[in-house]
Amino acid sequence: MTALARQLPDQILFGSVYPSCGPLTDLRRIVASWDLPPHIERKYLRDNAARVLGL
């Protein structure tokens, strides 16, 4: 989590093997347990992928 929070917040994308990984609520709970600052969590879960995909 250190790299995600401090070194690479603009370079890491969220990925999963959904639906094989279980309910998305479980994945969301796991990410929340990492206690990332809200702006870093948002980058990891949404903003970085949106930027790469041009959305």
Secondary structure, DSSP 8 states (H G I E B T S, - for coil): -HIIIII-TTT------TTTT--HHHHHHHHHHT---HHHHHIIIIIHHHHHHT-
